[in-house]
Amino acid sequence: MNSRENVRELTGLSIPKGESESSNFEIGFVVEDVNETISGLREQGVKVLVEPITKPWGQTIAYVSDPDGNYIEICS
């Protein structure tokens, strides 16, 4: 499995299958409380792509997008 497939499986996000000329990328921010951060971002009108979920290894993650459509991971 290549890294794009891994990302699709782990996040449930739509990741292009091949090399892309787009400028889309992902950046991640580690926060103390993912649920609280997502709640605050939602109140500010940020589009939530993946609601907070706890992975089997104990990390909580969520995804939002910026105005250009780039993925932003909010994680513990």
MMTF fields as JSON, N, C-alpha, C and O atoms, coordinates in Angstrom:
{
  "mmtfVersion": "1.0.0",
  "mmtfProducer": "UNKNOWN",
  "numBonds": 303,
  "numAtoms": 304,
  "numGroups": 76,
  "numChains": 1,
  "numModels": 1,
  "chainsPerModel": [1],
  "groupsPerChain": [76],
  "chainIdList": ["A"],
  "bondAtomList": [4, 2, 8, 6, 12, 10, 16, 14, 20, 18, 24, 22, 28, 26, 32, 30, 36, 34, 40, 38, 44, 42, 48, 46, 52, 50, 56, 54, 60, 58, 64, 62, 68, 66, 72, 70, 76, 74, 80, 78, 84, 82, 88, 86, 92, 90, 96, 94, 100, 98, 104, 102, 108, 106, 112, 110, 116, 114, 120, 118, 124, 122, 128, 126, 132, 130, 136, 134, 140, 138, 144, 142, 148, 146, 152, 150, 156, 154, 160, 158, 164, 162, 168, 166, 172, 170, 176, 174, 180, 178, 184, 182, 188, 186, 192, 190, 196, 194, 200, 198, 204, 202, 208, 206, 212, 210, 216, 214, 220, 218, 224, 222, 228, 226, 232, 230, 236, 234, 240, 238, 244, 242, 248, 246, 252, 250, 256, 254, 260, 258, 264, 262, 268, 266, 272, 270, 276, 274, 280, 278, 284, 282, 288, 286, 292, 290, 296, 294, 300, 298],
  "bondOrderList": [1, 1, 1, 1, 1, 1, 1, 1, 1, 1, 1, 1, 1, 1, 1, 1, 1, 1, 1, 1, 1, 1, 1, 1, 1, 1, 1, 1, 1, 1, 1, 1, 1, 1, 1, 1, 1, 1, 1, 1, 1, 1, 1, 1, 1, 1, 1, 1, 1, 1, 1, 1, 1, 1, 1, 1, 1, 1, 1, 1, 1, 1, 1, 1, 1, 1, 1, 1, 1, 1, 1, 1, 1, 1, 1],
  "groupList": [{"groupName": "MET", "atomNameList": ["N", "CA", "C", "O"], "elementList": ["N", "C", "C", "O"], "formalChargeList": [0, 0, 0, 0], "bondAtomList": [1, 0, 2, 1, 3, 2], "bondOrderList": [1, 1, 2], "singleLetterCode": "M", "chemCompType": "L-PEPTIDE LINKING"}, {"groupName": "ASN", "atomNameList": ["N", "CA", "C", "O"], "elementList": ["N", "C", "C", "O"], "formalChargeList": [0, 0, 0, 0], "bondAtomList": [1, 0, 2, 1, 3, 2], "bondOrderList": [1, 1, 2], "singleLetterCode": "N", "chemCompType": "L-PEPTIDE LINKING"}, {"groupName": "SER", "atomNameList": ["N", "CA", "C", "O"], "elementList": ["N", "C", "C", "O"], "formalChargeList": [0, 0, 0, 0], "bondAtomList": [1, 0, 2, 1, 3, 2], "bondOrderList": [1, 1, 2], "singleLetterCode": "S", "chemCompType": "L-PEPTIDE LINKING"}, {"groupName": "ARG", "atomNameList": ["N", "CA", "C", "O"], "elementList": ["N", "C", "C", "O"], "formalChargeList": [0, 0, 0, 0], "bondAtomList": [1, 0, 2, 1, 3, 2], "bondOrderList": [1, 1, 2], "singleLetterCode": "R", "chemCompType": "L-PEPTIDE LINKING"}, {"groupName": "GLU", "atomNameList": ["N", "CA", "C", "O"], "elementList": ["N", "C", "C", "O"], "formalChargeList": [0, 0, 0, 0], "bondAtomList": [1, 0, 2, 1, 3, 2], "bondOrderList": [1, 1, 2], "singleLetterCode": "E", "chemCompType": "L-PEPTIDE LINKING"}, {"groupName": "VAL", "atomNameList": ["N", "CA", "C", "O"], "elementList": ["N", "C", "C", "O"], "formalChargeList": [0, 0, 0, 0], "bondAtomList": [1, 0, 2, 1, 3, 2], "bondOrderList": [1, 1, 2], "singleLetterCode": "V", "chemCompType": "L-PEPTIDE LINKING"}, {"groupName": "LEU", "atomNameList": ["N", "CA", "C", "O"], "elementList": ["N", "C", "C", "O"], "formalChargeList": [0, 0, 0, 0], "bondAtomList": [1, 0, 2, 1, 3, 2], "bondOrderList": [1, 1, 2], "singleLetterCode": "L", "chemCompType": "L-PEPTIDE LINKING"}, {"groupName": "THR", "atomNameList": ["N", "CA", "C", "O"], "elementList": ["N", "C", "C", "O"], "formalChargeList": [0, 0, 0, 0], "bondAtomList": [1, 0, 2, 1, 3, 2], "bondOrderList": [1, 1, 2], "singleLetterCode": "T", "chemCompType": "L-PEPTIDE LINKING"}, {"groupName": "GLY", "atomNameList": ["N", "CA", "C", "O"], "elementList": ["N", "C", "C", "O"], "formalChargeList": [0, 0, 0, 0], "bondAtomList": [1, 0, 2, 1, 3, 2], "bondOrderList": [1, 1, 2], "singleLetterCode": "G", "chemCompType": "PEPTIDE LINKING"}, {"groupName": "ILE", "atomNameList": ["N", "CA", "C", "O"], "elementList": ["N", "C", "C", "O"], "formalChargeList": [0, 0, 0, 0], "bondAtomList": [1, 0, 2, 1, 3, 2], "bondOrderList": [1, 1, 2], "singleLetterCode": "I", "chemCompType": "L-PEPTIDE LINKING"}, {"groupName": "PRO", "atomNameList": ["N", "CA", "C", "O"], "elementList": ["N", "C", "C", "O"], "formalChargeList": [0, 0, 0, 0], "bondAtomList": [1, 0, 2, 1, 3, 2], "bondOrderList": [1, 1, 2], "singleLetterCode": "P", "chemCompType": "L-PEPTIDE LINKING"}, {"groupName": "LYS", "atomNameList": ["N", "CA", "C", "O"], "elementList": ["N", "C", "C", "O"], "formalChargeList": [0, 0, 0, 0], "bondAtomList": [1, 0, 2, 1, 3, 2], "bondOrderList": [1, 1, 2], "singleLetterCode": "K", "chemCompType": "L-PEPTIDE LINKING"}, {"groupName": "PHE", "atomNameList": ["N", "CA", "C", "O"], "elementList": ["N", "C", "C", "O"], "formalChargeList": [0, 0, 0, 0], "bondAtomList": [1, 0, 2, 1, 3, 2], "bondOrderList": [1, 1, 2], "singleLetterCode": "F", "chemCompType": "L-PEPTIDE LINKING"}, {"groupName": "ASP", "atomNameList": ["N", "CA", "C", "O"], "elementList": ["N", "C", "C", "O"], "formalChargeList": [0, 0, 0, 0], "bondAtomList": [1, 0, 2, 1, 3, 2], "bondOrderList": [1, 1, 2], "singleLetterCode": "D", "chemCompType": "L-PEPTIDE LINKING"}, {"groupName": "GLN", "atomNameList": ["N", "CA", "C", "O"], "elementList": ["N", "C", "C", "O"], "formalChargeList": [0, 0, 0, 0], "bondAtomList": [1, 0, 2, 1, 3, 2], "bondOrderList": [1, 1, 2], "singleLetterCode": "Q", "chemCompType": "L-PEPTIDE LINKING"}, {"groupName": "TRP", "atomNameList": ["N", "CA", "C", "O"], "elementList": ["N", "C", "C", "O"], "formalChargeList": [0, 0, 0, 0], "bondAtomList": [1, 0, 2, 1, 3, 2], "bondOrderList": [1, 1, 2], "singleLetterCode": "W", "chemCompType": "L-PEPTIDE LINKING"}, {"groupName": "ALA", "atomNameList": ["N", "CA", "C", "O"], "elementList": ["N", "C", "C", "O"], "formalChargeList": [0, 0, 0, 0], "bondAtomList": [1, 0, 2, 1, 3, 2], "bondOrderList": [1, 1, 2], "singleLetterCode": "A", "chemCompType": "L-PEPTIDE LINKING"}, {"groupName": "TYR", "atomNameList": ["N", "CA", "C", "O"], "elementList": ["N", "C", "C", "O"], "formalChargeList": [0, 0, 0, 0], "bondAtomList": [1, 0, 2, 1, 3, 2], "bondOrderList": [1, 1, 2], "singleLetterCode": "Y", "chemCompType": "L-PEPTIDE LINKING"}, {"groupName": "CYS", "atomNameList": ["N", "CA", "C", "O"], "elementList": ["N", "C", "C", "O"], "formalChargeList": [0, 0, 0, 0], "bondAtomList": [1, 0, 2, 1, 3, 2], "bondOrderList": [1, 1, 2], "singleLetterCode": "C", "chemCompType": "L-PEPTIDE LINKING"}],
  "groupTypeList": [0, 1, 2, 3, 4, 1, 5, 3, 4, 6, 7, 8, 6, 2, 9, 10, 11, 8, 4, 2, 4, 2, 2, 1, 12, 4, 9, 8, 12, 5, 5, 4, 13, 5, 1, 4, 7, 9, 2, 8, 6, 3, 4, 14, 8, 5, 11, 5, 6, 5, 4, 10, 9, 7, 11, 10, 15, 8, 14, 7, 9, 16, 17, 5, 2, 13, 10, 13, 8, 1, 17, 9, 4, 9, 18, 2],
  "groupIdList": [1, 2, 3, 4, 5, 6, 7, 8, 9, 10, 11, 12, 13, 14, 15, 16, 17, 18, 19, 20, 21, 22, 23, 24, 25, 26, 27, 28, 29, 30, 31, 32, 33, 34, 35, 36, 37, 38, 39, 40, 41, 42, 43, 44, 45, 46, 47, 48, 49, 50, 51, 52, 53, 54, 55, 56, 57, 58, 59, 60, 61, 62, 63, 64, 65, 66, 67, 68, 69, 70, 71, 72, 73, 74, 75, 76],
  "secStructList": [7, 7, 2, 2, 2, 2, 2, 2, 2, 2, 2, 7, 7, 7, 7, 7, 1, 1, 7, 7, 7, 1, 7, 7, 7, 3, 3, 3, 3, 3, 7, 1, 7, 2, 2, 2, 2, 2, 2, 2, 2, 2, 2, 6, 6, 7, 3, 3, 3, 3, 3, 3, 3, 3, 7, 6, 6, 1, 7, 3, 3, 3, 3, 3, 3, 7, 6, 6, 7, 7, 3, 3, 3, 3, 3, 7],
  "xCoordList": [0.857, 0.0, 0.898, 1.823, 0.622, 1.436, 0.952, -0.093, 1.711, 1.393, 0.068, -0.625, -0.306, -1.599, -2.747, -3.728, -2.614, -3.65, -3.716, -4.808, -2.574, -2.542, -3.279, -4.057, -3.038, -3.686, -5.188, -5.966, -5.606, -7.049, -7.675, -8.752, -6.999, -7.54, -7.607, -8.603, -6.565, -6.517, -7.464, -8.027, -7.645, -8.414, -9.815, -10.7, -10.033, -11.324, -11.487, -12.574, -10.407, -10.462, -10.203, -9.599, -10.659, -10.441, -9.034, -8.774, -8.144, -6.762, -6.568, -6.915, -6.023, -5.825, -5.002, -4.111, -5.306, -4.636, -3.223, -2.387, -2.927, -1.613, -0.896, -1.303, 0.189, 0.917, -0.011, -0.776, 0.057, -0.857, -0.081, 0.952, -0.578, 0.01, -0.582, -0.156, -1.554, -2.213, -1.286, -0.273, -1.648, -0.857, -1.414, -0.954, -2.392, -2.982, -1.951, -1.123, -2.031, -1.148, -1.862, -2.957, -1.235, -1.797, -0.789, 0.419, -1.316, -0.496, -1.21, -2.439, -0.463, -1.079, -0.707, 0.397, -1.649, -1.419, -1.773, -2.864, -0.845, -1.087, -1.668, -1.097, -2.815, -3.505, -3.81, -3.771, -4.111, -4.44, -5.783, -5.913, -6.786, -8.136, -8.705, -9.12, -8.72, -9.179, -10.645, -11.015, -11.484, -12.92, -13.178, -13.981, -12.504, -12.679, -12.181, -12.822, -11.055, -10.502, -11.437, -11.688, -11.954, -12.875, -14.147, -14.67, -14.642, -15.839, -15.608, -16.457, -14.456, -14.141, -13.973, -14.415, -13.325, -13.158, -14.505, -14.757, -15.374, -16.712, -17.478, -18.137, -17.401, -18.087, -17.587, -18.312, -16.35, -15.773, -16.035, -15.54, -16.806, -17.18, -16.223, -16.33, -15.289, -14.345, -15.069, -15.807, -14.849, -15.474, -14.781, -13.583, -15.549, -15.026, -15.229, -16.359, -14.136, -14.192, -14.362, -15.124, -13.649, -13.729, -13.877, -13.021, -14.966, -15.199, -14.138, -13.543, -13.899, -12.895, -13.191, -14.307, -12.155, -12.23, -10.961, -9.9, -11.078, -9.919, -9.475, -10.247, -8.235, -7.647, -7.302, -7.18, -7.142, -6.829, -5.582, -5.475, -4.647, -3.424, -3.581, -2.617, -4.814, -5.11, -5.073, -5.464, -4.621, -4.56, -5.931, -6.606, -6.338, -7.569, -7.206, -6.293, -7.941, -7.687, -8.989, -10.06, -8.889, -10.003, -9.373, -8.182, -10.179, -9.682, -10.62, -11.842, -10.012, -10.733, -10.058, -9.022, -10.65, -9.989, -9.868, -10.686, -8.827, -8.648, -9.412, -9.973, -9.45, -10.222, -9.776, -10.552, -8.527, -8.025, -8.263, -7.881, -8.891, -9.183, -8.084, -8.181, -7.044, -5.976, -6.465, -7.233, -6.014, -6.407, -5.561, -4.348, -6.212, -5.527, -5.944, -7.122, -4.953, -5.205, -5.087, -4.121, -6.07, -6.033, -5.934, -6.823, -4.853, -4.639, -4.087, -3.576, -4.205, -3.674, -2.263, -1.63],
  "yCoordList": [-1.178, 0.0, 1.234, 1.333, 2.174, 3.386, 4.386, 4.19, 5.458, 6.412, 7.127, 7.448, 7.387, 8.027, 7.115, 7.578, 5.831, 4.887, 4.831, 4.754, 4.867, 4.875, 6.079, 5.955, 7.247, 8.473, 8.382, 8.757, 7.891, 7.73, 6.811, 7.099, 5.702, 4.74, 5.321, 5.133, 6.018, 6.549, 7.722, 7.869, 8.563, 9.79, 9.74, 10.449, 8.913, 8.911, 10.097, 10.323, 10.862, 12.033, 11.63, 10.591, 12.451, 12.229, 12.696, 13.896, 11.756, 12.053, 11.642, 10.517, 12.518, 12.148, 10.868, 10.609, 10.069, 8.777, 8.886, 8.038, 9.896, 9.963, 11.242, 12.004, 11.454, 12.702, 13.858, 13.783, 14.893, 16.011, 17.305, 17.541, 18.113, 19.427, 20.466, 21.621, 20.065, 21.031, 21.439, 20.791, 22.507, 22.987, 22.491, 22.923, 21.598, 21.104, 20.33, 19.597, 20.518, 19.817, 19.67, 20.199, 18.95, 18.794, 19.314, 19.125, 19.976, 20.421, 19.971, 19.913, 19.658, 19.189, 20.058, 20.595, 20.185, 20.926, 20.032, 19.464, 19.911, 19.152, 20.122, 21.18, 19.745, 20.599, 19.804, 18.573, 20.507, 19.848, 19.128, 18.011, 19.762, 19.201, 19.337, 20.421, 18.229, 18.252, 18.651, 19.475, 18.08, 18.39, 19.878, 20.486, 20.458, 21.889, 22.746, 23.729, 22.375, 23.129, 23.075, 24.099, 21.901, 21.757, 22.553, 23.195, 22.516, 23.285, 24.778, 25.462, 25.275, 26.689, 27.056, 28.119, 26.162, 26.426, 26.43, 27.272, 25.482, 25.416, 26.707, 27.233, 27.223, 28.468, 29.639, 30.61, 29.541, 30.598, 30.361, 31.109, 29.331, 29.082, 28.203, 28.108, 27.56, 26.67, 25.371, 24.819, 24.89, 23.659, 22.451, 22.243, 21.655, 20.439, 19.294, 19.001, 18.646, 17.544, 16.193, 15.345, 15.998, 14.751, 15.14, 15.824, 14.699, 14.979, 14.265, 13.287, 14.74, 14.098, 12.607, 12.208, 11.813, 10.364, 9.948, 10.543, 8.928, 8.39, 7.132, 6.187, 7.132, 6.005, 4.889, 5.145, 3.655, 2.524, 2.737, 2.149, 3.556, 3.787, 4.921, 5.291, 5.486, 6.467, 7.921, 8.793, 8.206, 9.591, 10.024, 9.274, 11.245, 11.818, 12.729, 13.549, 12.571, 13.39, 13.936, 13.371, 15.022, 15.603, 16.357, 16.666, 16.649, 17.4, 18.545, 18.409, 19.682, 20.844, 21.24, 20.686, 22.2, 22.701, 24.211, 24.893, 24.712, 26.157, 26.691, 25.9, 28.0, 28.558, 28.052, 28.097, 27.572, 27.06, 25.559, 24.97, 24.936, 23.51, 22.601, 21.383, 23.157, 22.333, 21.668, 22.253, 20.439, 19.693, 20.129, 20.296, 20.313, 20.647, 19.624, 19.503, 18.881, 17.886, 18.569, 19.286, 18.343, 18.791, 17.511, 16.663, 17.362, 16.086, 16.252, 17.308, 15.173, 15.154, 14.586, 14.483],
  "zCoordList": [0.0, 0.0, 0.0, 0.805, -0.906, -0.929, 0.108, 0.729, 0.293, 1.348, 1.117, 2.082, -0.145, -0.411, 0.03, 0.611, -0.249, 0.18, 1.695, 2.259, 2.365, 3.827, 4.379, 5.325, 3.793, 4.253, 4.028, 4.905, 2.869, 2.607, 3.648, 4.171, 3.947, 4.906, 6.32, 7.019, 6.742, 8.099, 8.32, 9.405, 7.29, 7.477, 6.912, 7.391, 5.9, 5.223, 4.286, 3.755, 4.078, 3.208, 1.761, 1.493, 0.85, -0.569, -0.937, -1.022, -1.151, -1.508, -2.968, -3.325, -3.827, -5.23, -5.365, -4.557, -6.393, -6.569, -7.123, -6.813, -7.929, -8.556, -8.214, -7.337, -8.937, -8.765, -9.11, -10.072, -8.347, -8.537, -8.759, -8.131, -9.636, -9.875, -8.929, -8.93, -8.13, -7.249, -6.114, -5.851, -5.461, -4.335, -3.003, -1.946, -3.037, -1.787, -0.983, -1.524, 0.313, 1.226, 2.552, 2.743, 3.467, 4.803, 5.809, 5.666, 6.831, 7.947, 9.207, 9.238, 10.231, 11.468, 12.653, 12.731, 13.571, 14.808, 15.986, 16.04, 16.926, 18.147, 19.171, 19.437, 19.742, 20.708, 21.969, 21.963, 23.039, 24.311, 24.244, 24.744, 23.627, 23.591, 22.18, 21.769, 21.446, 20.057, 19.977, 19.141, 20.835, 20.795, 21.021, 20.313, 21.998, 22.292, 21.124, 20.754, 20.556, 19.422, 18.228, 17.593, 17.915, 16.785, 17.038, 16.127, 18.254, 18.591, 18.355, 17.784, 18.799, 18.605, 17.135, 16.699, 16.369, 14.937, 14.228, 13.366, 14.595, 13.977, 14.249, 13.352, 15.477, 15.828, 14.983, 14.768, 14.507, 13.674, 12.193, 11.35, 11.868, 10.488, 9.697, 8.475, 10.388, 9.709, 9.355, 10.17, 8.124, 7.655, 8.276, 8.084, 9.025, 9.638, 8.659, 8.267, 8.262, 7.304, 7.992, 7.527, 9.1, 9.86, 11.321, 11.882, 11.932, 13.35, 14.201, 13.748, 15.418, 16.266, 16.462, 16.793, 16.246, 16.481, 17.202, 17.011, 18.029, 18.727, 18.008, 17.844, 17.585, 16.867, 17.853, 19.051, 17.367, 18.253, 19.109, 20.185, 18.662, 19.42, 20.428, 21.097, 20.544, 21.584, 21.16, 21.937, 19.964, 19.489, 18.982, 18.277, 19.348, 18.826, 17.662, 17.76, 16.55, 15.373, 14.817, 15.041, 14.102, 13.357, 12.195, 12.217, 11.184, 10.031, 9.707, 9.75, 9.381, 8.878, 7.57, 7.205, 6.872, 5.668, 5.743, 6.359, 5.101, 5.036, 3.826, 3.068, 3.623, 2.499, 1.11, 0.156, 1.004, -0.277, -0.426, -1.438, 0.571, 0.489, 1.001, 0.853, 1.597, 2.165, 3.436, 4.199, 3.659, 4.855, 6.037, 5.917, 7.183, 8.423, 9.455, 9.794, 9.955, 11.002, 12.351, 12.615, 13.195, 14.58, 15.396, 15.329, 16.171, 16.848, 18.249, 18.624, 19.011, 20.368, 20.357, 21.408]
}
